[in-house]
């Protein structure tokens, strides 16, 4: 069965879910003049700021993030590689959209974004050469000078490139993007974007016979909802109370950490118990006689050793389990602050170390609601003071 996957819509939907919460407008299938027809491009537009914010830059790929333009027009090619027709379309879209849709003095820049790596001959024909950023090409052709080319297979393996690299044609590059997303973004992804990404993953690994005739962005979103069960830190502030399952997932996650600690504690307790039992048994055996002492000594030693070992092991296991839960929450809050306000994880982690899970839980929600680091610091001190007074 022939399958039609609307890759352009999927690409646009990803950018919509990713960028609209950050104060950017994302449109697709826009008119190029005062009247139809519509064109299949993606428009990214800043709505409130004169330059890209730190949060926006964290999601925009090389090439676009360096552009001073407030309006970005993207001609996206997934199944087709770069060719002369694509270049001509990009030039035409750039001209007609400027003339028909943009207010005067609005700074706009067009980009060609290709999933497949273009042929060297095509790049040479169109005057494109590598720039200082991996995967970003600039042209010396008179008509393409202001239209950079982004080759998703070649973008550097950086967090800000990860979302675009999900649409690279090479599976290895996709896997690299997923790995980066899990490392840098999994604890701060909005719920709907999380669903959509999992829907994409499912789409990549679904056999052709199992696909429907047409795959749309809404269908991918619905498929992604099946992967709803995940860590609490994947949900943004404001959605927590509306999802009863989230509290359950948080408890399940904490219980899992404690369970792992208890299991390790039991194993260590048994090991220490046997070791101490044998040691005490041999010692008592030497005192009371080899035969009788070994028998009674081993019995008593094993009993006492197992009891003490299990007690110590369980105590240590609980401590390790709670420690693991606290470390995960510290990392989640620090990463949220780093992404929202800029900086490194080590800039925030020291002030979060040693706080209880209940305080970290409250701070994880506060990190999404505050508008500055100063406000977060004030709220942090208030939460600590309130907790101490109870």
C-alpha positions as CSV (number, residue, x, y, z in Angstrom):
1,X,0.0,0.0,0.0
2,X,1.4,3.4,-1.0
3,X,1.9,5.6,2.0
4,X,1.8,9.4,1.9
5,X,3.5,11.0,4.9
6,X,2.9,14.8,5.1
7,X,6.5,15.5,6.2
8,X,6.1,19.2,5.7
9,X,3.2,19.3,8.1
10,X,5.1,17.1,10.6
11,X,8.1,19.5,10.5
12,X,5.9,22.5,10.9
13,X,3.9,20.9,13.8
14,X,7.2,20.2,15.7
15,X,8.3,23.8,15.3
16,X,4.8,25.0,16.4
17,X,4.8,22.9,19.6
18,X,8.4,23.8,20.3
19,X,8.5,27.5,19.6
20,X,5.1,29.0,20.2
21,X,5.5,28.7,24.0
22,X,8.7,30.8,23.6
23,X,7.0,33.9,22.1
24,X,7.4,32.9,18.4
25,X,4.7,32.6,15.8
26,X,4.9,29.5,13.5
27,X,2.8,29.3,10.4
28,X,2.6,27.0,7.4
29,X,0.8,26.9,4.1
30,X,0.8,30.7,3.9
31,X,-0.3,33.0,1.0
32,X,2.5,34.6,-0.9
33,X,0.4,37.6,-2.0
34,X,-2.9,39.3,-1.3
35,X,-4.7,36.4,-2.9
36,X,-4.1,32.6,-3.0
37,X,-2.4,30.3,-3.9
38,X,-0.9,29.0,-0.7
39,X,2.7,27.8,-0.5
40,X,4.1,25.0,1.6
41,X,6.7,26.9,3.7
42,X,7.1,27.4,7.4
43,X,7.2,30.9,8.8
44,X,8.9,31.6,12.1
45,X,8.3,35.1,13.5
46,X,9.3,36.9,16.7
47,X,6.4,38.6,18.3
48,X,7.6,40.4,21.3
49,X,11.4,40.9,21.2
50,X,13.8,42.7,18.9
51,X,16.3,39.8,19.0
52,X,16.2,36.1,19.8
53,X,15.9,35.4,23.6
54,X,18.1,32.8,25.3
55,X,15.2,30.3,25.4
56,X,14.6,30.8,21.7
57,X,18.2,30.4,20.8
58,X,18.3,27.1,22.7
59,X,15.8,25.7,20.2
60,X,17.0,27.2,16.9
61,X,19.6,25.6,14.7
62,X,22.9,27.0,13.4
63,X,22.2,29.4,10.6
64,X,18.8,30.6,11.8
65,X,20.0,31.4,15.3
66,X,22.7,33.8,13.9
67,X,20.2,35.6,11.7
68,X,19.1,39.1,12.8
69,X,15.8,38.8,10.9
70,X,12.5,38.8,12.8
71,X,10.8,36.7,10.2
72,X,12.3,33.4,9.0
73,X,10.8,31.7,5.9
74,X,11.8,28.0,5.5
75,X,11.5,26.0,2.3
76,X,11.7,22.4,3.7
77,X,12.6,19.4,1.6
78,X,12.4,15.9,3.2
79,X,11.9,13.4,0.4
80,X,13.6,15.5,-2.3
81,X,17.2,16.7,-2.4
82,X,18.4,20.1,-3.4
83,X,18.0,20.9,-7.1
84,X,17.6,23.9,-9.3
85,X,13.8,23.9,-9.0
86,X,13.9,24.0,-5.2
87,X,16.3,27.0,-5.5
88,X,14.0,28.8,-7.9
89,X,11.0,28.2,-5.6
90,X,12.9,29.6,-2.6
91,X,13.8,32.7,-4.6
92,X,10.2,33.2,-5.8
93,X,8.7,32.6,-2.3
94,X,11.2,35.1,-0.8
95,X,10.3,37.8,-3.3
96,X,6.5,37.4,-3.3
97,X,6.1,36.9,0.4
98,X,8.1,40.1,1.0
99,X,6.0,42.0,-1.5
100,X,2.6,40.6,-0.5
101,X,2.7,39.9,3.2
102,X,5.3,41.8,5.1
103,X,4.9,45.3,6.5
104,X,7.5,47.9,5.4
105,X,10.9,47.7,7.0
106,X,10.4,44.2,8.3
107,X,13.6,42.2,8.3
108,X,13.1,38.8,6.7
109,X,15.4,35.9,5.6
110,X,14.7,32.7,3.7
111,X,16.3,29.4,4.3
112,X,16.3,26.1,2.3
113,X,16.3,23.2,4.8
114,X,17.2,19.8,3.3
115,X,16.9,16.4,5.0
116,X,19.0,14.7,2.4
117,X,22.6,15.6,1.7
118,X,22.8,17.4,-1.7
119,X,25.1,16.3,-4.5
120,X,28.5,18.1,-4.7
121,X,27.7,19.0,-8.3
122,X,24.4,20.6,-7.3
123,X,26.0,22.6,-4.6
124,X,28.7,23.8,-7.0
125,X,26.1,24.7,-9.6
126,X,24.1,26.8,-7.2
127,X,27.2,28.4,-5.7
128,X,26.8,26.9,-2.2
129,X,29.9,26.4,0.0
130,X,30.4,25.4,3.6
131,X,30.3,28.1,6.2
132,X,31.9,28.2,9.7
133,X,28.9,26.3,11.1
134,X,28.6,22.6,10.3
135,X,25.7,21.9,7.9
136,X,25.2,25.6,7.0
137,X,26.0,26.6,3.4
138,X,26.2,30.1,1.9
139,X,25.9,30.9,-1.8
140,X,27.8,33.3,-4.0
141,X,25.0,33.2,-6.6
142,X,23.5,36.6,-7.0
143,X,20.0,35.4,-6.4
144,X,20.8,33.0,-3.5
145,X,23.2,35.1,-1.6
146,X,20.7,35.9,1.1
147,X,19.2,32.4,1.2
148,X,21.4,30.0,3.3
149,X,21.1,26.2,2.9
150,X,20.8,24.0,6.0
151,X,21.7,20.3,5.5
152,X,20.3,18.5,8.5
153,X,22.5,15.4,8.1
154,X,25.6,17.7,8.7
155,X,24.5,20.0,11.5
156,X,26.8,19.9,14.6
157,X,25.7,17.6,17.4
158,X,24.7,20.4,19.7
159,X,21.5,20.7,21.8
160,X,20.2,23.7,19.8
161,X,20.4,21.7,16.6
162,X,18.7,18.5,18.0
163,X,15.1,19.4,17.1
164,X,15.8,20.1,13.5
165,X,18.1,17.0,13.2
166,X,15.1,14.8,14.1
167,X,14.1,15.3,10.4
168,X,17.5,14.3,8.9
169,X,17.4,11.5,6.4
170,X,20.1,9.4,8.0
171,X,19.0,7.2,10.9
172,X,22.3,7.6,12.7
173,X,21.8,11.4,12.8
174,X,18.2,10.9,14.1
175,X,19.6,8.7,16.9
176,X,22.2,11.3,17.7
177,X,19.4,13.9,18.0
178,X,17.3,11.6,20.2
179,X,20.3,11.0,22.5
180,X,20.9,14.8,22.9
181,X,17.2,15.4,23.6
182,X,17.2,12.8,26.3
183,X,20.3,14.4,27.9
184,X,19.3,18.0,27.7
185,X,15.6,18.3,27.2
186,X,13.7,15.3,28.6
187,X,13.0,16.9,31.9
188,X,11.6,20.1,30.5
189,X,9.6,19.1,27.4
190,X,6.0,20.3,27.3
191,X,3.5,17.5,27.4
192,X,2.2,18.0,23.8
193,X,5.7,18.2,22.4
194,X,6.7,15.1,24.3
195,X,3.7,13.3,22.7
196,X,4.6,14.5,19.3
197,X,8.2,13.4,19.5
198,X,7.2,9.9,20.6
199,X,4.7,9.8,17.8
200,X,7.6,10.6,15.4
201,X,9.7,7.8,16.9
202,X,6.9,5.4,16.5
203,X,6.4,6.5,12.9
204,X,10.1,5.9,12.0
205,X,10.0,2.3,13.3
206,X,6.6,1.3,12.0
207,X,6.5,-1.2,9.1
208,X,5.1,0.1,5.9
209,X,2.3,-2.5,5.9
210,X,1.1,-1.1,9.3
211,X,0.9,2.5,8.2
212,X,-2.3,4.2,7.0
213,X,-2.6,5.7,3.5
214,X,-1.9,9.3,4.8
215,X,0.1,10.3,7.9
216,X,-0.8,13.7,9.3
217,X,0.5,15.8,12.2
218,X,-2.6,15.2,14.2
219,X,-2.3,11.4,13.8
220,X,1.3,11.5,15.0
221,X,0.2,13.5,18.0
222,X,-2.4,10.9,18.8
223,X,0.0,8.1,18.5
224,X,2.4,9.9,20.8
225,X,-0.2,10.1,23.6
226,X,0.1,6.4,24.0
227,X,3.5,7.1,25.5
228,X,2.1,9.3,28.2
229,X,3.7,7.4,31.2
230,X,7.0,9.1,31.9
231,X,8.9,11.0,34.5
232,X,7.1,13.9,36.2
233,X,9.8,16.3,35.1
234,X,8.6,15.9,31.5
235,X,5.4,17.9,32.3
236,X,5.4,21.7,32.4
237,X,4.1,23.9,35.3
238,X,0.4,24.6,34.9
239,X,-0.4,21.1,33.5
240,X,0.4,19.2,36.7
241,X,-2.9,19.7,38.5
242,X,-4.9,18.8,35.4
243,X,-3.2,15.4,35.0
244,X,-4.1,13.0,37.9
245,X,-1.7,10.5,36.4
246,X,1.2,12.8,37.0
247,X,1.1,12.5,40.8
248,X,0.9,8.8,40.4
249,X,3.9,8.8,38.1
250,X,5.9,10.9,40.6
251,X,5.1,8.5,43.4
252,X,5.9,5.5,41.2
253,X,9.2,7.1,40.3
254,X,10.1,7.8,43.9
255,X,9.0,4.3,45.0
256,X,11.1,2.8,42.2
257,X,14.2,4.7,43.5
258,X,13.5,3.4,47.1
259,X,12.8,-0.1,45.8
260,X,16.2,-0.1,44.0
261,X,17.8,1.1,47.1
262,X,16.1,-1.6,49.3
263,X,17.1,-4.3,46.8
264,X,20.7,-3.2,46.9
265,X,20.5,-3.0,50.7
266,X,19.1,-6.6,51.0
267,X,21.8,-7.9,48.7
268,X,24.5,-6.1,50.6
269,X,23.0,-7.2,53.9
270,X,23.0,-10.8,53.0
271,X,26.6,-10.6,51.8
272,X,27.8,-8.9,55.0
273,X,25.7,-11.2,57.1
274,X,27.3,-14.3,55.6
275,X,30.7,-12.8,55.9
276,X,30.3,-11.8,59.5
277,X,28.6,-15.1,60.3
278,X,31.5,-17.2,59.0
279,X,34.0,-15.0,60.7
280,X,32.2,-15.2,64.1
281,X,31.6,-18.9,63.7
282,X,35.2,-19.6,63.1
283,X,36.2,-17.5,66.0
284,X,33.8,-19.2,68.4
285,X,34.8,-22.6,66.9
286,X,38.4,-22.0,68.0
287,X,37.3,-21.2,71.5
288,X,34.8,-24.0,72.2
289,X,36.2,-26.7,70.0
290,X,36.4,-27.1,66.4
291,X,33.4,-29.4,65.8
292,X,30.9,-28.0,68.3
293,X,32.2,-24.4,67.9
294,X,31.9,-24.4,64.2
295,X,28.4,-25.8,64.3
296,X,27.0,-23.5,67.0
297,X,29.2,-20.6,66.1
298,X,28.3,-20.7,62.4
299,X,24.6,-20.9,63.3
300,X,24.7,-18.0,65.8
301,X,27.1,-16.0,63.7
302,X,25.0,-16.4,60.6
303,X,21.9,-15.5,62.5
304,X,23.4,-12.4,64.1
305,X,25.3,-11.5,60.9
306,X,22.3,-11.7,58.7
307,X,20.2,-9.7,61.2
308,X,22.8,-6.9,61.5
309,X,23.7,-7.1,57.8
310,X,20.1,-6.8,56.7
311,X,19.5,-3.9,59.1
312,X,22.5,-2.1,57.9
313,X,21.8,-2.9,54.3
314,X,18.2,-1.7,54.5
315,X,19.3,1.5,56.2
316,X,21.9,2.1,53.6
317,X,19.5,1.2,50.8
318,X,16.9,3.7,52.0
319,X,19.6,6.3,52.2
320,X,20.8,5.6,48.7
321,X,17.3,5.5,47.3
322,X,16.4,8.9,48.8
323,X,19.8,10.2,47.7
324,X,19.1,9.0,44.1
325,X,15.7,10.7,44.1
326,X,17.1,14.0,45.5
327,X,19.9,13.9,42.9
328,X,17.4,13.5,40.0
329,X,15.2,16.3,41.3
330,X,18.2,18.6,41.7
331,X,19.3,17.9,38.1
332,X,15.7,18.5,36.8
333,X,15.4,21.9,38.6
334,X,18.9,23.0,37.6
335,X,18.4,22.0,33.9
336,X,15.1,23.9,33.8
337,X,16.8,27.1,35.1
338,X,19.7,26.6,32.7
339,X,17.4,26.3,29.7
340,X,15.1,29.1,30.7
341,X,17.6,31.7,31.9
342,X,20.9,30.5,30.4
343,X,24.0,29.1,32.2
344,X,25.4,25.8,33.1
345,X,24.0,23.1,35.5
346,X,26.8,23.7,37.9
347,X,25.6,27.3,38.3
348,X,22.4,26.2,40.0
349,X,23.1,22.7,41.5
350,X,25.1,23.9,44.6
351,X,22.1,25.9,46.0
352,X,19.8,22.9,45.5
353,X,22.0,20.3,47.1
354,X,20.9,19.0,50.5
355,X,17.3,20.2,50.1
356,X,14.5,17.7,50.9
357,X,12.4,16.1,48.2
358,X,9.4,18.1,49.3
359,X,11.2,21.3,48.9
360,X,12.7,20.3,45.5
361,X,9.3,19.2,44.3
362,X,7.9,22.7,45.0
363,X,11.0,24.3,43.4
364,X,10.5,22.2,40.3
365,X,7.2,23.9,39.7
366,X,8.4,27.4,40.7
367,X,11.2,27.1,38.1
368,X,8.6,27.2,35.4
369,X,6.5,30.0,36.7
370,X,9.1,32.7,37.7
371,X,10.3,35.3,35.2
372,X,13.9,35.8,36.5
373,X,16.6,34.1,38.5
374,X,16.3,36.7,41.1
375,X,12.6,35.8,41.6
376,X,13.5,32.1,41.7
377,X,16.1,32.8,44.4
378,X,13.6,34.8,46.5
379,X,11.0,32.0,46.2
380,X,13.6,29.4,47.0
381,X,14.5,31.1,50.3
382,X,10.8,31.5,51.1
383,X,10.2,27.8,50.6
384,X,13.1,26.8,52.7
385,X,12.1,29.2,55.5
386,X,8.5,27.9,55.4
387,X,9.6,24.3,55.5
388,X,11.9,25.0,58.5
389,X,9.0,26.7,60.4
390,X,6.8,23.6,60.1
